[in-house]
Amino acid sequence: MTQLKVQQHRAELESVVDHRKRLEDAYEQQRKHLLDRENYIKSELKALAPSESNTVKETVEKAVDAIKDTAKKVVA
């Protein structure tokens, strides 16, 4: 009778340990997926944000306007 209880407890312990390992693996997979998704979204946001090329574009536009003004003054 005692030996039967020992066997049952060992079987239950193995089941609990296996279940815990499966849960830990599932947790790690979910965690990795969420980190990958977070990094992807951050990179998308970065790509959509105004970039430095916009400030260069604005600088070029200002320079063109200044040249046009100078040309008007010279011609007039």
VENPEDA-V955880 format. One record per residue. RES is the residue in three letters. PHI is phi in whole degrees, -180 to 180 (* if undefined). OMEGA is omega as a letter, one per 20 degrees, with the letter a starting at -180 (* if undefined). D_CENTER is the distance of its C-alpha to the mean C-alpha in whole Angstrom. Layout:
RES|PHI|OMEGA|D_CENTER  RES|PHI|OMEGA|D_CENTER
This chain:
MET|*|r|57  THR|-65|a|55  GLN|-65|r|54  LEU|-65|r|52  LYS|-64|r|50  VAL|-62|r|49  GLN|-64|r|48  GLN|-64|r|46  HIS|-65|r|44  ARG|-64|r|43  ALA|-64|r|42  GLU|-65|r|40  LEU|-62|r|39  GLU|-61|r|37  SER|-63|a|36  VAL|-64|a|34  VAL|-64|r|33  ASP|-61|a|32  HIS|-63|r|30  ARG|-61|r|28  LYS|-63|r|27  ARG|-64|r|26  LEU|-64|r|24  GLU|-64|r|22  ASP|-64|r|21  ALA|-63|r|20  TYR|-61|a|18  GLU|-63|r|16  GLN|-64|r|15  GLN|-65|r|14  ARG|-61|r|12  LYS|-62|r|11  HIS|-60|a|10  LEU|-66|r|8  LEU|-65|r|6  ASP|-62|r|5  ARG|-64|r|5  GLU|-60|r|2  ASN|-65|r|1  TYR|-63|a|4  ILE|-65|r|5  LYS|-62|r|5  SER|-67|r|7  GLU|-65|r|9  LEU|-63|r|10  LYS|-64|r|11  ALA|-68|a|13  LEU|-83|a|14  ALA|-70|r|15  PRO|-58|a|19  SER|-97|r|19  GLU|-66|r|22  SER|-64|r|23  ASN|-66|r|24  THR|-68|r|26  VAL|-66|r|28  LYS|-61|r|29  GLU|-63|r|30  THR|-64|r|32  VAL|-64|r|34  GLU|-62|r|35  LYS|-64|r|36  ALA|-64|r|38  VAL|-63|r|39  ASP|-61|r|41  ALA|-65|r|42  ILE|-65|r|44  LYS|-61|r|45  ASP|-62|r|47  THR|-64|r|48  ALA|-63|r|50  LYS|-63|a|51  LYS|-67|a|53  VAL|-69|a|54  VAL|-70|a|56  ALA|-77|*|57
